[in-house]
Amino acid sequence: MKAYVAGVGMTRFEKPETRDWQYWDMVREAGGAALADAGISYDEVEQVPVGYCFQPSTAGQRAAYELGLTGVPVYNVNNNCATGSTALMLARQLVEGGSADCVLALGFEKMKRGALGGGADGGDFSTSPVARHYGIMAARHGFEMTPPTAQIFGDAAREHIERYGTTQAQLAAVAAKNHRHSAHNPNAQFRDVYEVDDILAARTVHHPLTKLQCSPTSDGAAAAVVVSERFAERRALTGLVEIVAQAMTTDTEESFASGSCIDVVGQPMSREAARQVYERSGLGIEDVDVVELHDCFSVNELLTYEALGMCGEGESGKLVESGATTYGGRWVVNPSGGLISKGHPLGATGIAQVAELVWQLRGEAGERQVPGARVGLAHNIGLGGAAVVTMVRAVRAVRAVWAGASAPDQA
């Protein structure tokens, strides 16, 4: 049974403590918007996976109660920065497996100001779930008194520079592109436009990464209504986006064997998740029009270009420099502004990526609309590790597919 996104919603992503709200307020706003977008009520929702990282157990229930007290199952999901896409994946699996016809995936985060930590307990990284990852980094590059996530990705950038001749200007070009895109996104945390020179002149967080190449801590929520073919046909839903294929991978020996930070921050996971999605969908990166990918740091966008097959190994710096990943190029990558500029509330990020793709494929993205977008790809990754790749495609409507009468109309 196929699964379709019937409605999406999100809050604006904001700097922590900007607004006097609680995480359940965020979910009421985002979840209510998704239900309204789908044209259904919460009473029709059968199951609710909820993603978050920094709230206690059963916070998902407290958040979902703002939408209704119907007694449906609520699942609390935590998978580091891939939490939102993991919640969405559970929603898809419940629908495709026939366990439910209408599932609401929610993701939220209420964060603290300042740099994101590395998952250590009281600063003791030996107890961190990502201790093995940081051990690889420390063995090759040492351990400095800079934010640990910026450090491990910054060291991956150093390796890319040393191995392939990537330039700091090419890294900055990623951030300049995404800040430029976010100027047209009312939900983005930052909407200021910066040029490459501005990016390079910003304060260094961990060489070669400057502040404007790093995703910020953010508050926000996102939601998606995922439905079956028979539910969509019964309710005559339109504006549907099909989840054509989705895959999640975790670390393998390849992540650690080379001792390279490029591998340990997840490029092998991303490559394998993309391979599985291409195989299952029958679509390749050449069929994709718009991409929302996990640019937690500028270097990770370059690493992901290579993992998705958008260019050859080591060629990603030249790819972004060529203009191939912005308007007028081969793909538009992160039209939302990406994590760097839109913001990165961990539990919401993966669902917000798909929300952006839904708006793009419907032609509802306003000034940031990608002309003629029909196929989209989302990539969300979390250290520790999880990589989720999702291929989506616009359809007009579903007409009696569940009864075997016809196939969905592709837009």
N, C-alpha and C positions, 0 to 999 in steps of 0.2 A: 504494500500500500504506500502510495506517495504521500509526502508531507509538504504543506504549503504554508508560507508566512502570509497571514491574512491581515495583520495589523501590527503596527509598531508605534512606539512612543519613547520619548526621553525627556529628561530635564535639561536645562542648560548645565554644562559642566562648569564648576566654579572653584575658585581658590578656597581651601578650607577656612571655615569661620567667617566667610563673606556674608552668608545668610543665616538667620536664626531659624534653623529647621533641624528636624531629626531624620534619621534614615527612613522611617515609615512615612514621613511627609513626602520625601523624594519618590518613594514607591507609589504612593497614592497618585502623585502627579503623572509619573511615567506610565504606570500600569493603567490608570484611567484613560490616558491618551491612546494607548494601544488598543484597549477594548473599544473605545469610541471609533478608532480608525477601522477596526474590523467590523463594526456595526453589531457587536454582540454584548451581552451582559455577563457579569462575573458568575452568575448562576449557571451559565452554560459551560464554564471551565471545569474540567474533570480532575486535572492534576497540575501542580505548581512547583517546578524546580526553581530555587532562588539562590543566586550566587552572591557571595560577599567574602571578604577576608578578615576584616578587623572588628567584627562584632561577635558576641557570644553565641553559643549554640541556641538554636530555635529562634534566632533573630529573623529568619525567613518567615516564620509564622507570624511574628509580631508585625512585620511589614505587610504581609498578605492580608492580614485581618482588616487593614484599612480599605480593602477592596470588597470585602464581604466575609461573612462568617457562615460558610456553607459546609464546613467539615471535610472538604476534599483534602487528599494527601498533599503535604508540603515537604519538599526535600531541600535540605540545606547543603549547598555545594561550595567547596573551597579548593581551588586548583591554581593558587598564585595568580599571576597576571592573565592566565587563560581561563579564569573562573567563569566569566560571562559566556564565552563560547561553549564551555562545558555544560552549563545550564541549558543552553540552546540545544546542544547535542542530545541531552537527556530528553528534552521535549520532542525532538524529532524521532528518537528511538521509540518513545512511548506511542507516538502516532503511527509510525511505520510498522511497528510490531503488533498493532491492533489493540493495544491496551487502553487507548483513549482516542477520542475523535477531536478533542479540543483541549489544548494544553497552553498554559501561560508561563513563559520563561521570563523571570525577573532577575535583574542584577543591580546592585547598588554598592556604594561605598561612602562612608563618612570618615575622612582621613584627618591626620594632624599635619600642621604646617612643617616644612622642612624636608630634607632628603629622605627618601625611602630607605629603610634599613635592609639588612641582608638576611633577615630571618633568624638572627642570633638571639639567644636568651641571655639578657644582661651583658651583651657584648662578647659572650663566649661562643665563638664561631664553631667550636668543636661539637656543639649540640644542635647546630643549625641543620635543617633538612637539606641545605645546599652546601654543606661543609665540604663534600667531595669536589664540588665545582670550584669553590674558592681555594681549595687545596691545589688544584691544577693551576689556577692563576698565580698563587703565591710561589709555587715551585719555579715558575718561568719568569715572573715579573716582580716578585716580592709583594708585600702587603703594605700599603700606605694609609695615612690617616685622611683619606677622602671617602665619600660615600661609597659603600662597597658595590652597589649595583652599577654606579657610574664607572667604578674602577674596572670591573670585569669587562664591561662593554668597551670602555676606553682602551683597555689592553688588547681587545679584539681589533679595534681600529688601528692600533700601532702595528699589529701583525699584518693587517691588510695593506697598510702603507709599505711596510718592509718587503712583503712578499710580491706585491703586484704594482707598486709604484703609485698607488692611489694617493691623491693629494688632499691636503686639508681643505682646500677650496671646494673639492668635489663633495667631501663630507658636509661642508657648510651649505652646498647647493641643495642638499636634501631638505635641510631645515628652512632655507629661504623659500623653497617651493611650497612646503607645507604651511608656513606662516602666510604666504601669499594666498593659498587656497582658503584658509580659515577666515580671511577678511569677509567672505561672503556667507559664512555660517553663523546664524544667530545663536546656535547652541554651543559655540566654541568658547573655551575659557579665555583664549587670547585671540584678538582680531587685528593686531598691529602687523604691518608689513615690514619686513627687514630684507635688506640686500645681503649678498654674500659677505661683503666687507663688514657689515654690522654684526653678522653672526660670528665672524672670526675675531672681532674686537671685543666681544662680550667676555665676561669673567670666565676663566678656565675652571672647570669643575674637576676634571681629570684629563690630562693631556692625551689626545688632542681635542677632547670634547669641551665645548664652551656651554655656558648655561642655556643658550638659545638652541642647543642641539639635544637637550635633555627634556623628557616629558616631565610635567609638574605633578605634584600631588594634587588631588582634585576631589571635590564632593560631587555626587551625581548619581542618577539611576537611569536605566533603560529597560524596555520591555518588548516582548514579541509574542503575538498570538500564533500558535502553530496548529493547523487543522488538517484533518484527513480529506481525501477526495469526496467521500460520501457526505461529510459535514458541509463542505464547501458547496456541493451540488444542492443539498437539501435547503441551504440558506441562500442559494443563488448569489454567492459572494463573488465580487469582482476585485480587480486590483491585486490579484494574487501573485506571489513570487514563489516559484517552486524551489525547494531545496533539492537540487539535482543529485548531489553527492556530498559527503562529509566524512572526514577521517581525523582521528586523533592518534598521535604517536607519543611515546615517551623515550627517554634516553636509552641508547644501546651502548655497546662497547665502543662504537665509533665516536661517541661524544667525548670519551676520556682517553682513548688509546694514543692519540697524537700529542697530547699535552698542549694543545692549542686552544686559546680562548675563543677562536672562531668556531670551533667545534663544541666547546663546552657551553657556549651561550645558546646553542640550539640549531645551528644551520643544518646538521644531519637530520634532526627531527623534522624540521620544516620541509626538507627535500623529500623525505619519505612520505609525509602526510600529503604533499602535493602529488607525488607519484600515484598514490592510492586513489586520490580524488579524480585525477585524469583518467585512470584506468576504469573506475566505476562509472564515471559520467559519460565517457566517450568524447569528452571535450578536452582541449588543451589550452595552454596559455594563449595560443594564437587566436582562440575563439573568444577570449575575454575582452571586454571593453573598459571596465572600471574595476579597480582593486582598492580595497581597504586593508592595509597591512600594519603589522605591529612595529611601528617606528618608536619604540620606547627611547631609543637613542638613534641619532642619525645613521650610525654605522649599521644598525640592525636593518634599516631599510635597504642598504646596499647588499648586506648578506642575504636578505630575503629575495631580492631580484634574482640572485644566482640560484637560490634554492628552488624558486618557482619556475626556473627555466627561461626567464626573460632575457638573459644574456649568458655568456659563458663565464666560467670561473675567473675571477679577477677583473672582469670587464664592467662591473657595476658602476664604478666611478665615472667611466666614460659614458655609460648609458644615461645617468641622470644629467650629466653635463650637456648631452646632446639635445635635451628637451623631449626625449621619447616618453617620459613618464608624467607629462603635464598636458594641459589643453593644447591641441594641435599636434600632439605626438601620437605614438602608437597606442599607449594606454594612458589613462588618467589615474594616477596613484594617490590615494588619500585626498580626494576632493573635499572631504570634511575638514581637512587640516591635520588629520592624523593625531596620534597621541601627543606629539610634540607641541601642537598648537591647540587642538580641540580640548585636550586634557586626558587624564588617565586615572579615573576612579576604578580601581582594579576589577571589582565585581561587575561593573557595568560595561567595561570597554568592549568585550567581544560581542555583546548584544547591540551596542551602539554602532559598531561597524556594520552589522547586518541591517540595522535600521537605515543607515545611510545608503546602502546598496538598494534597499527596497524603494526609497524615495527616488534614487537615480533611475532604476528600471521602470518605475511608473511615470517618469518625466516630471516629478514633483520637487526637484531640488533647487528651483529658482535660479539665482544668478550663478550658482556653481554646477548647474546641470551639464552633464556630459552628453553631447549631442548623439542621439541614436543608440544610447546604451541599452543593450538587451541581455547581456550576460555579465555577471559580476563574480568576483572572488574575494573572500575574506580570509585573513591569516591572523591568528592570535596565538601568542606563545607565553609560557610561564616557565621560569627557571625551576628546575627541581624534579621532573620537567614534564611539560605538556605542550604540544603544538597541535593546533586545530586549524584545518583548512576546510572551507565551505564554498561550494560552487552553487550559485543561484541563477535562476533564469525567469524572466517575465512571462506570464501567461495572461490571456484575456479573462478566461473563466473556465470552470470545470463543469462539464455537462454530462451527468450520469455516468461518470467513469466508474464509480463504485458498482454500478449495475452492469458494467461491461458493455455499455451502449456505444461509447465513443472515447476518444482520447482528448486530453486537454488542448485547448486552442493556444498555440504559442503566439505571443504578441509580435 
